Amino acid sequence: MERGSRKSKVGRVLSNKMDKTAVVEVGRAAIHPLYKKVVKRKSRFFAHDEKNACQVGDKVKIVECRPISKKKCWRVVEIIEKSKLDNVQLAETV
């Protein structure tokens, strides 16, 4: 790993209701310490989205950056896959 490299993660956008912010959920698999079974874990990150380009359900890549606000220290680098649901279907499910 080269010096100064930043962490990156891939996850799904859960919410984009805030201005220039997307809530991204990243899933991972971990082994349970007692039962030694693989269990799913998930974490939520607040990521800076300068152009408000992310939609709910998009698969995005986020990269660690300097703190932008109290909870926001990640930024959206690219949208890997757009959501298959359009906004009409999303409004009906909520």
Buried (B, 14 or more C-beta within 10 A) or exposed (E): EEEEEEEEBBBBBBBBEEEBBBBBEBEEEEEEEEEEEEEEEEEEBBBBBEEEBBBBBBBBBBBBBEEBEEEBBBBBBEBEEEBEBEEEEEEEEE
